[in-house]
Amino acid sequence: MNQAISKHTHEHEHHHDTFKLLGFWIFLVTDCIIFACLFAVYAVLRGHTDGDLTGKELFEIKGFTAETFILLTSSFTSGLATLALHKGKKAQLINWLIVTVVLGLAFVGLEVSEFRTMVHEGASISTNGFLSAFFTLVGTHGLHVSFGLIWMTAVILQIRRHGINEKVKEKVTIVGLYWHFLDVVWIFIYTVVYLMGVM
Amino acid sequence: MEENHGSTKLYVMGFVLSLILTVIPLWLVVQHVFAKGMLTIVITAIAVGQLLIQLFCFMHIKDGEKPRYHAIALVLGAVIVFTIVAGSIWIMTFNSQVH
């Protein structure tokens, strides 16, 4: 009986919370639809290479595999940050978030250098249909990651200043969800763009 | 509380599984284990497996109060995503047949 009552009050307290989280889930779904459109464009245009500069010639297995492992690991470390959050360990939380940001920076750095090399080889966004779709899809994901890095840095500064409170908890949870979502999108870029590209 | 936010074990398990599911398709593609059509199907299936690991181990879609509106939103999203991607690919094959 006692348990039932405490469970009820607990649920009541978190009612507001849950609805904010629901709003973010709906955002993720709409963002997912943007990526679906870009994937559809890519799938349709990937054969339109005008003869040369196909994925097979341009993509480097070492490079995109490294990017994938870095992003996967950062998704894991942001999960560890969420775990530290719920244990109330502030220092651990900040450290894992910093590791996540550093890994994210490494990812964006690798992607930028990959794009630079490709443009150097004469494969820019205006070269052919395949490359237009490629740079739009992968670039949009890269911009999402870059935005996530700024967001996560801001959250770290807030934790530093205010410590762990309800508001901060909400923010860390939401930025964590966003980060996992970006990893999911990348898995499909890895599979559909890169692996199928070098196949 | 602990089971609401997942345990370290769940995260580690998810991470290890996702690493394995990254290495397997890479190996399949580099070694040309299957013909192209089969390879495409297999690595797409593995990517969907990765998606499920992220959703269940990291994003905790099973958590939250009932009714789970976010799960409903996700299902609706999946239907739209499938329609856009599969529909575009399908309809554009007619375009390439004309030329």
Interface residues (C-beta under 8 A of the other chain):
Chain A: E11 H14 H15 T18 L21 L22 W25 I26 V29 T30 C32 I33 A36 C37 F39 A40 V41 A43 V44 I61 T65 T68 F69 L72 T73 S75 F76 G79 L80 T82 L83 H86 L177 H180 F181 D183 V184 I187 F188 Y190 T191 V192 L195 M196 V198 M199
Chain B: M1 N4 H5 G6 S7 T8 Y11 G14 F15 S18 L19 T22 P25 L26 V29 V30 K36 L39 T40 I43 T44 I46 A47 Q50 L51 Q54 L55 C57 F58 M59 G64 E65 Y69 H70 A73 L74 L76 G77 I80 V81 I84 V85 G87 S88 I89 M92
